[in-house]
């Protein structure tokens, strides 16, 4: 009988350090050709938001499933999450339904876990100052996940609302093991930062080249449509760029699509997929002074790998309840 797993069940069996390792393995397998996923299908919900369907199959260990995700930024005014999701997991050998689980927390956590994995491999070894641009769910999850990458001693948070930035800093202060401050501007956050997590909902650039010092690693997470971007062209052009999927990035990542249309560079500006770095098939950071960017879009293989981990651990712990479908 399939099981239903709530967000509480998912949280109970998905610690961040294990999730980072699972995401490294999933992306390595994807870039090695040991996973199958089409480009996600996205429907514009009459201007209210977007609804996406994201199926994937992974080999070794096998996993099969689909995430159904909605992105409604107007939900914030309704006191609802902007990103909501459900993941259905199937037996990869038979196609039988195994589980239906909340995907909101998996989306939140796996996104930050992949950013942390990118920082483990691309940030300078001596990186100690983290800037987080944004104050939403991903800002919170990145503050937690990045501790798996480097022992940051200072964290700076910027948001369009100074009150939200201050509240988030106060909320996180007891748990992050670092000095954490809200700062008044993007420039103040980025100045001298070693790693920048760019997790805004802005469709227009908020981070500029002149504010980023050489040697910085940037995790660019927020813009996920071809007409949206969080970084200016000069910054992307000056950096060594890594992506989760070349095909996905060239179709959906406005931070790359827009500069390519401007003629600033071509598709060859993408240095590698992150999974090829994890697998040793591509070189990551080459010098202490180069700027590196991981442009994250999020992939179904990440969701399915995380869901498989949750399913196995929940079964061992006796979590979830059977459902008749």
N, C-alpha and C positions, 0 to 999 in steps of 0.2 A: 504494500500500500504506500502511495506517495506520502511524504511528510510536508507539513507546513511549518516554516521557520520564520519567526518574527524578528524584528530588528534587535530585540533583547537577546534572542537566541544567537543571532549572528555576532553581536558584540562580545558575547561570553566566550566565544571560541576563536576569535580572530585578533590576537595581539599584533601590534605593529611590526615588531622585528621579524616575526614569522611571515607576515604579509610581504615585507620588502623582499625577503628571500624568494618567496613564491612568484613575485612579479619579475624578478631577475630571471628566474627559470622560464617563465611563460614567454617573455620577450625574446629570450635567447632562442627558444624553440620556434617562435614565429619567424624570426629572421633567418633561421636555418631551414625553413620550409617544412617544418614538422607541425604545422597548424594550418587550418583552413578557415578563412573568414572573408565574406564579401564586404565591399564598402557598405557602411550602414545605410539603410533606407531612412530618410527623414521626410516627414510630412509637416508642412506649415499648417498649424491649427487655426486657420482663419485670422492670423495676426495675433492670436492670444499667446502663442508659444510654438514649440516644436515637439514632435513625437517621433521617436526613433526606434527602429528594430535592429538588434545587433546579435546575430547568431555566430557561433564559432564551434569548431571541433579541434581538439588538441590531441596529439599523439604522445605517448610515453612520458608521463602516465596519461591514459586516455580520459577525455572529458568532453561532454557535448551539452550545449545549452544555448539559451537566447536571453538577452536582456531587453526588456521593454521599458523605455525611459521617456519621461516628459520633462521639458525645460520651459517653465513658465515664470519669468522674472517678476511678473505682476503678483505672484503668490506671496511675495514678501509683505505686501500691504495687507494680505489676508492672514498673516502670521502662519503661513505654510512654507515648507521648503521650496525653493525654486526648482530643484531637481528631485523628481520622484521616480522610483524604478521598482520593477519586479523581475526576478530572474527565475526562469524555469530550467531545471536540470534534468537531463535524460540519461538513461543507461547507454553508454556509447556502443555497447555490443548488440543491443536489441532495439533501442529507440524508446523503450518504456519510460514513462514519466517517473522520476525519482523524487523530485522535490520542487516545491514552490517556495521561494524565500524573498524576504524584503531585500531590495537591491539599493535602497537609498544609502544606507551606511556603507555597503560594499563600494558603491561609486565614490563616495566621499573618501573612504580610507585607501582604496587602491590607487586613486589619483595621486594622493600625497605620497603613498609608498613608492610609486614609480618615480616621482620627483626626487625622493630621498635616494633611490637607487642611482639615478643620474648623477646626483651630487657625490655619492660614494666613488664613482668612477671618473667624474669630470671636474669636480672642484679641486682647487689646490689642497694639498695635504695639510697646510697650515691655516685653512679657512676657519675663522672663529667669529665673524660678524655676519649675522643673517638679517636681511631686510625682507619684510613681508608687506607687499602692496595689496591691500584689500582687507576687509574685516568680516567677511562672510564665513560660511562653513569651511571652505577650503583654506582660509587663513588659519583657522583653528587647527585643522588636521595637519597642515604643513608644519606648524609649530611643534606638534607632537612627533611627526614622522622624521623631520630633519635631524632629530637627536640620534637617529640610527645611522646618520651619515658622517657627522662631525661633532666634536664636543664644543658647540657654540657657547661662547661666554657672554655674548651680547645679541639681543634680538630687538629689532626696531619694527614698529608697526605703523603704517600710514593708511588712512582711509579718507574718503571724501567727507565723512562725518567725523570730526575730531572727538565727539562724545563716544561714538562707536569704537574708535581706535583706543581711546582711554579705557573704556569698559572691557574690551578684549584683553588689553595688556594686564589689567587688574585681575581678570578671571584666570589668565594663564600663569601669572607670576608664581603662585605656590607650587606649580608642577613642572615648569620647564627647566629648572636648575640653571638658570642664567639670568643676568640682568635683562629686564625687558621694559621698553619705554615706547609710548606713543609719540610720534614726531609730527611736526606741522606740515611737511611737504614731501613730495616724492624725492626731490633733490636731497633733503635732509636724510631720508631713509637710505638712499642709494650711495651717498657720499662715503667712500671708503669701505662699503660692504663687500664681503667676499662671495656671498651667495645671495641672490635676489629671487624670491618666490613671487611671481607676478600672477595674482589670483583675483583680478578685478572682473567686473561685469561690463567694463567699458568697451564700446565698439571702435573707439578712436585711441591713438597712441597716448599712453600716460608716462612711458619711460623713454628717455632720449639718450642718444649716444654720449653727449657731453657730460652727462651725470654719472656715467658708469666708468669705473676705473679699469685699467688693463688688469687682466688676471681674474676677473669676476666670472662666476658661473651663474647663469640665469635659467630658472625653470619657468617657462611661459605657459600658463595653464588656461587663462580665462577665455580668450577669443577662440571660438570653435566653429565659426562660419567663414566662408571665403570673402565676405565683405566686412569682416571685423578684424581689428588688430590692436595689440597693446603696446607694441614697440614701433619706433619710427624706422624708416628705411635705412638711415645711416647706421643705426645700431646693428640691425640684422646683417647688413652688408659687411660690417667690420668684424663680425664674429664667425666662429666655426660652429656650424649649425648641425644638430642631431635631432632626429625625429623618431617617433615610435613606428610609423609606417610611411615609407616614401609615397606610396599610392594615395594614402589618406591625406597626408600633408599637402600634396600638390593639388588635391581636389577641394580640401576644406579649410586649410590653415591660411587665413587672411594675412597673417604675419609674413607668409612666404608668397602667397598668390598675388597680393597687391604689388610688392616690389618687383616681382617677375613681370607683371603687366606694365610696370613703369619702365622696365628695361634696366633696372639696377643690377640684376644678375639673372642667371638662368637656373634650371633645375639642378644643374651640377654643383650649385652652391651648397647643397645638402651634403655634409661630409659622410654621414653613415646613419643607418638605423641604430638605435640604442642597443638592440639585441645583438647586433654584430660586435659592438664593443664588449658586451658582457661575455660573448663567446670567444673573444680573442681574434676575431676575423677582421676587425677594424681598429685603428689606433684612436684613442680618446684624446685627452689633453696632451699636447706636444711640448708646450713651454709654459713657464710660470706666468707669462705676460699675456697670453692670448685670451680673448673673451670667448667663452663657450656658451651656447644656448641649447637647451633641450626644449623643443617645441612640442608640447603634449596635446594630443587630441583625445586620448583614451580609446581603448580598443576592446572589442568583444572578448578576445582571448584573455585579457586581464580579468574581466568580469567572470568568465567561466572558470578560469583557474582558481580565482578566489572563492567562487561558489562551491567548487569541488572540494576545496580545503574545508570550508564550513560544513558541508554535508558529511564528510567523513568524521570530522571531530564532533559534530552534533550527534551523530549516530553512536559514537563511542561514549558520549556523555549522557545519552538517553534524552536528548532535547528534541523538541518538536512534537507535533501530534499528527496522527494519520488523518488523511482526508479522502473522501470518496469523490472521484471525478468521472 
